[in-house]
Amino acid sequence: MLDPFLGSGTTLIECRRLGRNGIGVELQQKVVEVAKKNIFAEENILNVRTEVINADSAELNFRQELEKRNIKSVQFLIMHPSYWDIIKFSNNKKDLSNASSIEEFLSLFSKVLDNTYNILDYGRYLAIVIGDKYSQGEWIPLAFYTMNEVLKRGYILKSTIVKNFEETKGKKNQKELWRYRALVGGFYIFKHEYIFLFKKVKR
């Protein structure tokens, strides 16, 4: 499994729990250190291979990195990119959350799609986890714009899963407070993300 937007390391923690080898790539050095701490605190009972790389997934030579590790290809890709102009994760211009427009966000994301395409085996899967954006009274279907970029690149859509996070620990028992804040602030509360599951096929 390969995660080009590793963040705090959740996917590699799950890899260790499920017995899957996994590689994660993260842009920010500080986040890499947090991810490593989180990941390697998890017991490796199933003796899987887990690696974290500090790099820009839009520019990294994935083929070369895999060859260094005697890995021929990847059987599963998962991407949970930082959302455009919602939460700023850093001041790095290469960070997708700092894109100046939705067009730039999609362009940066597409570079990662193109950069990872050749290392995923045909017949295998790519999962994208992403939500939409609400700004100045307008719903911006960021998830579906992102989905469309994937479809342009030889993947077929196998499933769309709606992940409801209304009852996550961060928002549990706070529904009324968030509803009040939304009414006062004039914004929309997002209660879900999409998980798009794609299959790489030969055209």
N, C-alpha and C positions, 0 to 999 in steps of 0.2 A: 504494500500500500504506500502511496505517496501523497503527501499533503503539502502543496506549495504555499499555503497561507497558514502556517502552523499555529501562530498565536501562543497561547499559554500551554499548549501541548495536549489538549484533551484527546485528540484522535490517536496519538501515540500511546496514551495511557490505555485507551480501549484496545489498541492492538496488543498490548502486553497481556491484558485480561483475556482476550479472545484467541491468543496464540498465533497472531499474524506478525510477520516481519513488517517494519514500517520505517519510512524516512520522512522527515519533516523539514521544510525550508522556511526560515523566518528572516525578514528584512532587518529588524532592529536587534542590535546586540543585547540590549538590556532585557528585551523580551525573551531572547534565546536563553539567557541565564535563568530566568524564571521558569521557562518551559523545561529546561534540563532538571531543575530542582523538583518540579512537579512529576515529571516522567520517571526519573530514576528513584523516586521515593516509592514508586509502585513495584511490588515484588515481581520478579521475572520467573515465575514458577514454570512456565512453559518454554523457557529458554529461547525466546525469540530475539531477533536482531532489531535493534532500535537505534536510529541515528538522527542527529539534529544538525542541520547545515545553516550557517549564517550567510545569507546571500539574497540577491534580488531575483525572484523567480522569472521575471520578464527578460533577464539577461543571462541567467545561469545556463551553462552547457550541460543539460541533464544527461545526455548520452555519455559524455565524458565522465561525469560524476558517478554514473552507474558502473561504467567500465572499470573505474578505479576500485570499485567494491565487488568486482566480478559478478555483477548483476546484468542480465541481458535485457530485461524489459520489466514492465510493471503490469500487474493484473487489476489494480483498482486505483483510481484517482479520486480524491475528495477535495473540494475547494469551498472554503467559507471566507470569501474576500471581505475586507473592511468596506463598509458601505460609503458611497459617495456623499460627502458633505453632511454627514449625520453626527458621527462621533470622530473627533480628531485624535488619532492614536499617536501621532508624532509630527515633527516639523519637516520630515523628509519628503521632498518633492516626488519621490518614487512611490510613496505610500498612496494607495488608491483613495484613501479617505481625504486626501488633499487635492484631488483632481479639481480643476477650475470649472469644469462643466461635465454634464453627463456624457457628452461625446468623448471627452478626454478619459473619463472613467472607463468607458467601454473599450476605448483604444488600448489603455493600459492592461485591462483584464484580458483582452483578446491576444495580447502579446504572450501572456502566460498560457493561454489556450494553445496557441501555435507552438510555443516552446516545449510543451509537454505532449503534443499530439503523437509524435513518432515513437515515444517510449512506451505507450500503452498498447498492449496486444489487441488485435482485432477480436471481436466477440466479447471483449471485456467492458467494464463499466466506469463511468464518470458520474460523480454526484456533486451537485452544486447546491449549497445552502445559502439562501439570500432572501431578503425581504424587500419591501417597497419603500417609498419615501413620500412624505406628505409635507408640502411647503406652500405657505401663503394661500391656503384654501384649495390647493390643487393636489390631487393624487397623482404621483409619478410612478408608473409601473416599472420600476428599476429591475425587479426580478424577471419580468417578461422580456425586457430589452436584453438582459443578460442571457436568458434562455435562447433568444433568437441568434445571438452571436455564436453560441455553441452549435445550433442547428446548421449554420452556414458552413461548418467545418467537418462535415462527414459523419456526424453523430445522428442517431435517431432517438427520439424521446420515448422512454419505456414507461415512465410513471411520474406523476406529480403528487407529492405528499405535502399536506398542510400541517405544519408543526405549531400547535397552540401552546404558547408559553405564558398564558394568563395565570397559571397556577405554579409558576416557578418560584423558588425560594425568595427571589428578589421582589416579587410583586404579590406574593401570597398574603391574603387578608388586607390588601390595600386597594381593592377595586374602587371603593367609593372615593378614596383620596385621589386616585389617578383620574377618576371621572370628573371630580370637582376641578382639579388642575387643568384639565382639558377644556372645560367650559369657560373657565376664567381666562386661560391663555389663548383660546381659539385654535387649538391644535387637535390632531386626531391621535388616538391611542392605538398603536399597533399591538395586536395580540397574537400575531402569527408570523412565521417565516415559511418559505417554500423550500422543499427539498426536491430538486429535479434530478431524476435518474436517467442517464443517457447510456446508449450502447454504441460502441465504435464498430461500424460495419464497412465492408468494402462496397463501393458504389460501382 
